[in-house]
Amino acid sequence: MSLYACQSHKENDTLKNTASTTAGKELPLTIINPSNPYETKVKTLSSNLRIVSTAPSITEFLFELGLGNKIVGVSKFCNFPKESQNIPKVGGHTDPDLETIIALKPTIVVGVDSSQREKTEAILTKSKIRSIWMKVETVDDVLTVPETLAKIFKIDETRNLSDRMRSELEPILVENQSSRPSVLVIFGLSPIIAAGPGTFMDELIKRAGGKNIMQSGMPYPQLDNEKLIALDPMLIIDASFGEHPPLPSQLRAMKDGNVVRLKNNDLMRPSPRIGQMFSFLKTAITKASK
């Protein structure tokens, strides 16, 4: 499964720059936390770019910024835009195929922070490959990705993309949360993996007029059917991959016809299509509240 953020990482990761010496030259490796100002310490990359993207969301941003023809490898879950489907696959963001990545001879690897980041980063450094890792855990994180990539790749114009993404969202309304329909977004059914508090999806649910029923606990908790029945959300959005096993029939959402199963779950990524995701959520939440 490829979840954009179903991963563990150090909470105190901040933007930092580390370097190793290779043939007398520094090899800058940067971990980016968009909540902090970007330090322009990364050396200007050559025009002869060879990019490997290890995350579907990053691949979408690279294509949107006109860098699709520079991508030589993508994750096994990258399927949008359709051009990405013909690019060599390099595993997932938590289980990258490092042998394939190294064989592709990239000038840079771009991905999202994950539990495997430090291990992957170390191997790439040893192979003299620069890598950049970004957090996409919040809406603000996602909205800063275009500007961050622009600084790295020396792209002049990204403001239109950033402004468009911002304009397609609505602020979180200050109102009684208890009056909102309860929403559960699930990314897996065997086991059930839900969008928990403090996540990108949690914020989008609130912006779209709903209340994430997962109010406490881990960012991406696992649920069993007993816990799911106890929660009994008004709306369930099934963005799981592969087969969709039946949910318990006694659930309120099942009885009321408020279970939405996505055919294209790639829409739920923290990507340039954030506006489409928001519109979808708002429509589903509005329907469930009637």
C-alpha positions in Angstrom: 0.0 0.0 0.0 1.2 3.5 -0.8 -0.1 6.0 1.6 1.3 9.5 1.2 1.8 9.7 4.9 1.0 6.4 6.6 4.5 6.4 8.1 6.5 7.2 11.2 8.9 10.1 11.4 10.7 12.3 13.9 8.4 15.0 15.0 11.3 17.4 15.5 12.6 17.1 12.0 13.3 20.6 10.7 14.9 21.9 7.6 18.5 20.9 7.7 21.4 20.5 5.4 24.0 17.8 5.7 27.0 17.2 3.5 29.4 14.4 2.8 32.7 14.7 0.9 33.0 12.9 -2.4 36.1 13.4 -4.5 36.7 16.6 -2.6 33.3 18.0 -3.3 30.3 18.4 -1.1 27.2 16.4 -1.8 24.3 18.4 -0.3 21.5 16.4 1.1 18.5 18.3 2.2 15.5 17.4 4.3 12.7 19.9 3.8 10.0 20.8 6.3 7.9 23.3 4.5 6.8 24.9 7.8 10.2 26.4 8.1 11.9 28.9 5.7 13.7 27.2 2.9 17.5 27.7 3.2 18.9 28.1 -0.3 22.0 26.0 0.4 21.4 23.3 -2.2 23.7 23.8 -5.1 22.2 24.7 -8.5 21.4 21.5 -10.3 22.7 21.1 -13.8 20.4 21.4 -16.8 21.0 17.7 -17.5 18.6 16.6 -14.9 17.7 13.0 -14.2 15.1 12.8 -11.5 13.7 9.8 -9.6 10.5 10.4 -7.7 9.7 7.9 -5.0 6.2 9.2 -4.2 3.1 9.6 -6.4 2.3 13.1 -5.0 5.8 14.3 -5.9 5.5 12.8 -9.4 2.3 14.8 -10.0 4.0 18.0 -8.8 7.0 17.5 -11.1 4.8 16.9 -14.1 2.7 20.0 -13.2 5.8 22.1 -13.1 7.0 20.9 -16.5 9.7 18.5 -15.3 8.0 15.3 -16.5 10.5 14.9 -19.3 13.3 14.9 -16.7 11.9 12.0 -14.7 13.7 8.7 -15.2 12.1 6.7 -12.4 8.9 6.7 -10.4 7.3 4.8 -7.6 5.4 1.6 -8.3 2.2 3.5 -7.3 2.6 6.4 -9.7 -0.2 6.3 -12.2 -1.1 10.0 -12.8 -0.6 11.7 -15.1 -0.8 8.8 -17.5 2.6 9.6 -18.9 4.1 8.4 -15.6 2.8 4.9 -16.2 5.5 4.3 -18.8 8.4 5.4 -16.7 10.6 2.7 -15.0 9.4 1.8 -11.5 11.6 2.0 -8.4 9.5 0.5 -5.7 7.5 2.5 -3.1 8.4 5.3 -0.8 8.7 3.0 2.2 10.3 0.1 0.2 12.4 1.7 -2.6 14.3 -0.5 -5.0 17.6 1.1 -4.4 19.5 -1.1 -6.9 17.2 0.1 -9.7 17.4 3.7 -8.5 21.2 3.6 -8.6 21.3 1.9 -12.0 19.2 4.8 -13.4 22.0 7.2 -12.5 19.8 10.0 -11.3 21.2 13.5 -10.5 18.6 13.7 -7.7 16.0 11.6 -5.9 12.9 13.4 -4.6 10.5 11.8 -2.2 8.5 12.3 1.0 9.7 11.7 4.5 9.1 8.1 5.7 10.3 5.6 8.3 12.9 4.4 5.7 14.2 7.8 4.8 17.4 7.8 6.8 18.4 4.3 5.5 17.6 5.3 1.9 19.4 8.6 2.3 22.5 7.0 3.6 22.7 4.5 0.7 22.1 7.2 -1.9 24.8 9.4 -0.3 27.3 6.5 -0.5 26.4 6.2 -4.2 27.0 10.0 -4.7 23.3 10.7 -5.4 21.7 13.7 -3.9 18.2 13.4 -2.4 15.5 15.7 -1.1 12.7 14.7 1.2 9.5 16.7 1.9 6.7 16.4 4.4 3.2 16.5 3.0 1.4 15.9 6.3 -0.7 19.1 6.3 -2.4 21.3 3.8 0.2 24.0 4.4 2.9 21.5 3.6 1.3 20.6 0.4 0.7 24.2 -0.7 4.4 25.0 -0.3 5.6 22.1 -2.4 5.5 24.0 -5.8 7.6 26.9 -4.4 10.1 24.5 -2.7 10.6 22.5 -5.9 11.0 25.8 -7.9 13.9 26.8 -5.6 15.5 23.5 -6.0 15.2 23.2 -9.8 15.5 26.9 -10.5 12.0 27.2 -12.0 10.9 30.8 -12.5 7.1 30.6 -12.3 5.2 28.5 -9.8 3.0 31.2 -8.3 0.1 30.4 -10.6 0.1 26.8 -9.4 0.4 27.7 -5.7 -2.3 30.4 -6.0 -4.6 28.1 -7.9 -4.4 25.4 -5.2 -5.0 28.0 -2.5 -8.0 29.5 -4.3 -9.7 26.1 -4.6 -9.8 25.6 -0.9 -12.0 27.2 1.7 -11.0 28.1 5.3 -12.1 26.0 8.2 -15.2 27.6 9.6 -15.4 28.4 13.3 -18.6 26.7 14.4 -19.9 24.0 16.7 -18.1 20.9 15.5 -20.8 18.7 17.0 -23.3 19.9 14.4 -21.2 18.6 11.6 -21.6 15.1 10.0 -19.0 12.6 11.3 -16.7 11.4 8.5 -14.4 8.4 8.4 -11.9 8.2 5.5 -10.2 4.8 5.2 -7.2 3.9 3.1 -7.2 0.1 3.7 -9.7 -2.6 4.7 -7.4 -5.5 5.5 -6.8 -4.2 8.1 -8.9 -1.0 8.2 -6.5 2.0 8.2 -8.2 5.4 8.9 -7.2 9.0 8.5 -6.5 10.2 12.1 -6.2 13.6 13.7 -3.7 16.1 12.6 -3.3 14.7 9.1 -3.7 16.3 5.7 -7.1 14.5 5.3 -8.2 15.5 8.7 -7.8 19.2 7.8 -9.5 18.7 4.4 -12.5 17.1 6.1 -12.9 20.1 8.4 -12.5 22.6 5.5 -15.2 20.7 3.6 -17.7 21.0 6.5 -17.3 17.6 8.2 -16.0 16.3 11.5 -13.3 13.6 11.4 -14.7 10.9 13.6 -11.1 10.0 14.5 -10.6 12.8 17.1 -7.7 11.2 19.0 -4.9 8.7 18.6 -2.4 8.0 15.9 -2.3 9.8 12.6 -3.2 6.6 10.7 -4.8 4.1 13.2 -5.9 0.6 12.5 -9.5 -0.3 13.3 -11.3 -3.6 13.7 -15.0 -4.0 12.9 -15.9 -3.7 16.6 -14.3 -0.3 16.9 -15.8 0.7 13.5 -19.3 -0.2 14.7 -18.7 1.7 18.0 -17.7 4.8 16.0 -20.6 4.5 13.6 -19.8 7.5 11.3 -22.4 9.2 9.2 -20.2 9.1 6.1 -17.5 6.6 5.1 -15.2 7.3 2.3 -13.4 4.2 1.1 -10.2 5.1 -0.6 -8.6 1.7 -0.1 -6.5 -0.1 -2.7 -7.5 -3.3 -4.4 -10.5 -5.3 -3.2 -13.2 -3.7 -1.1 -14.4 -6.3 1.5 -18.0 -5.6 2.7 -18.3 -3.3 5.7 -20.6 -4.3 8.7 -24.2 -3.9 7.6 -25.3 -2.4 10.9 -23.3 0.8 10.3 -25.4 3.9 9.9 -23.5 4.9 6.8 -24.4 1.6 5.2 -28.0 1.9 6.1 -28.3 5.4 4.8 -26.3 4.8 1.6 -23.5 7.1 2.7 -20.6 4.9 1.9 -18.6 6.3 -1.0 -16.1 3.9 -2.7 -13.6 5.6 -4.9 -12.6 4.0 -8.2 -9.7 6.4 -8.5 -8.2 6.6 -5.1 -5.2 8.5 -6.4 -7.4 11.6 -6.1 -6.9 11.4 -2.3 -3.2 12.2 -2.6 -1.7 15.5 -1.4 -1.1 16.6 -4.9 -1.8 19.5 -7.3 -5.4 18.1 -7.5 -6.1 19.2 -3.9 -9.0 21.3 -5.2 -10.7 18.3 -6.8 -10.3 16.3 -3.6 -11.8 19.2 -1.6 -14.7 19.5 -4.0 -15.4 15.8 -3.8 -15.3 15.8 0.0 -17.6 18.8 0.2 -20.2 17.2 -2.1 -20.2 13.9 -0.2 -20.4 15.6 3.2 -23.2 17.9 2.1 -25.2 14.8 0.9 -24.6 12.9 4.1 -25.8 15.9 6.2 -29.3 16.0 4.6 
